Amino acid sequence: MIVSYSRKFIFIKTRKTASTTVEAVLASGCGRDDVISKSGDEIYPGSNIPIAGRLDPAGAPPSARSRDALRAHRKQTRGARKRGEFYSHMPAAEIKARVDPAFWNEALKVTVERHPYEKAVSQAFYRLHKRNRHGEDFDEFLDRTIRKGGYAGFPMWSIDGTVVVDRFIRHEDLEAELRQVCESLGIAFPAELPRMKMRTRKDTRPAHEILSDEQKRIVYEYCKQDFEILGYER
């Protein structure tokens, strides 16, 4: 999650969509007053992308209010981050509640999305890896993961049933679409995208080949809005 006053954008971080890679690239153009949910020099270990969290802002944030009032708001949001009020996978509604309304209205709101089938399968592999239970049956774990839900994007980037993001970056065309966003924000695009998290997915088949018809039905029921808004096929 990023709230960037210097570049006038908000990044809403979704799950299992290469969102950490996107966050790393966008954070490389942020300034010292910007809020990055995972701040610090070790935010992205192994990445060759420098995090500019302690550098001067790239430009003045757009606001009609006085500089003193804006500084006070920035100080407040930095304090909120330290208190844990800003966190990584933070829904749009919570971000909106913690930032100045004028900034929320002016900022470009960006997120990254992926086909719900792929997200559900990737989430199952990731969670099983974190549990470190190598002997556990993956098919059973996948089925439980799918039935629990928690992989829909709509609750992350909507408020009261209305989509609030201005730009979706598609996982299917990640590099080209992220490059476009960086160009629009004035952020340098890296020579090579970093691989921020180790690969935990053992089965590289497309998700629609892994899921049963019943599992696909369940994913669709959880993610109807994702399918409809983003135009993904069932």
N, C-alpha and C positions, 0 to 999 in steps of 0.2 A: 504494500500500500504506500502510495506517495501523494503528498500534498505539496506541490511545487509552486511557491509564490514567484520565484524568479523566472519560471517558464510558463506560468499560468496554466497548469494542468493538474488533474487529479487522476491517479492510476488506481483502479479498483482491481484487486488481485484475486483471481479465481483459482480453483484447484485443478491440478492435473491438466494444465493447458500450456505448459512452458512459461508460466507466469513469472517464475523466479528469474528466468533468462531475460524476459522483457523488463522486469523491474531493475535488473542490473544495468541494462543498457540505458534505460531512462534515468536512473539514479546518477549515472556518470555525468549528466549535464546539470545536476542540481546544485544549489547554493547552500550556504551555511544556515539560512533561515528556513530552509525547506524541511518538511517532515517526511522521513523515510522510516517505515515501520521497523526495519532491521538496520539500525544505524551503527556506524563504527568502522574502523579500518578492516576488520575481519568479517564484514557483512557477507561478502561473497568469496569465501576461500577458494583458491584455485583459479579464479577468474583473472584474465589479463586486463580487465576493464577497471580503470581507476574510479573510485568513488569520491566525488568532489564535495562531500558534505561539509568540509571545513574551509572551502574556498569562498571568495566573494561571490555574491549573486551575479548572474549574468545580466540582469536588467531589472529595472524597477517594476514592481508588481502593479498591475493596472487597477487603480482604485481612485475614486473621487475624494475619499476621505483624507484627512491630514496624515502626514508621515508619522507623527507621534502616535496617532491612534492605530495605524497599521503595525508599527513596531510593537505596541502593546499587545495586539492580537497575535502576532508571531510569537512573542514571549509566552503567551498563554498556551498556544498550541505546542510549543517545545516542552513546556512544563507538563502538559497533558501526556505527551509521549513518554516522558520520564516516569510518570505515575502509572503508565500502562494503559492509558485511555485510548491510545492509538495502537493497533496491532495488525498483524500481517494480512489475514484474510478478513478484512473488515467490510461489512455490507455498506452500500451507498447511503442507506438511511442513517447509519451511525456516523459516517463521515460528515454528512450534511449537518447533523446536529452539533458537530464540534468545530465547524469552520464558520467564518463570517458569511452571512447570506449573500452579500454583494460579490464576494470572491467565488462562492459556489456558482452563482449565476454566470459569471464571466469565464470561469475556467473551462478548458476542454477536458471532458471526462472520457477517459479511455479504459478499455478492458480488453482481455484476450479470451477467445472462446474456441471450442472444439466440439466435434460431434459427440453427443451424449453417450453413445455406445462406447466410444473410445475412452471417454472420461471414466465411465463406470468400470471398465476393465482395468485401466491404469490405476485407478484408486484401489482396486482389490489387490493388485500386485504390490503396490507401494505399502499398503497397510499390513499385508502378510509379511513383507520384508522387515518392517519395523517391529513386528511381534517376534521376529527371529525364531519362528517355529517352522523349521525347514521340513519337518515330517508331516505337517498338516496338509490335508488334501485340498488342493487349490480349487477344484470344482465346487466343493462344498463351501469354501470360504467365499468364492466369487458369488455364489447364489445368496449367501447371507448378506454380503455387501450390497448387492443389487436390491434386495428386499428392504434393507434399512434406508436406502436413499442417501441424501446428503451430497449428491453430485450435480444437482440442477444449478444452472447459472442464474436463472431469472431472479431468485430471491436476493442475489448479490448485487445486481445492477438495475434493480427496479425499486420504486418507492410507491407504496399504495397501489400496486398493480400497473404502474406506468414506467416504461423504460426511461432511464435518466442519462444513459451514456450517449455521447456524441459519436464515438468511433469504436467499432469492434475490429480488433486484430484477429484474423483467422489463423488458427494453428496450422491449417492446411497450406497456407501461403505465408508462413511466419516471417521469413526474412524480407520479402518484398514489401509486405504491409507494415512491418515495424520500421523499415527504412523510410517509408513515406511519412509515418508519424514523426520520426526523428527529424526529417527535413522540415516538416511544418512547425516543429518546436525549436528548431535551431540547435539540435543536439547532434554531435558527431556520431556517425555510425561506425561501429568497429569493423576491422578488416575481417574478423571471423567471430561469429556468435559464440559466446561461451556456453559450455554444457555445465549447468549449475548443479545438477543433482545426478548422482550415479544412476545408471540404468537398472531398474528393478524388474522390468517386464521381461519375463522369460519367453513368452509365446508372442512372436512378432507378427502373427497372422492378423489381418484386419479384424476389428472387434465383431463385425457382423458374422464372421465365420466362427467365432468363439462362442457367442451367445446363442442360447436356444430361443425358439420362437416365444416361449413364455417369458424368458428374461428380457427379451426385446420389448415385449408388451409392458412389462413392469417399468422399464427405463422410460418408455414413452409416457406412461401415466405420470411419472414424477417430473418429466421434462417437456410436457406439452408445449409450454410457452417457448422454450428453447428451440424446439423443432419448428414451430410456426414463425417465430420472429427471425430466426437465422436461416430458415429455408433448408434445413437438413432433411434428407430423405430417410424414411423409416426402413 
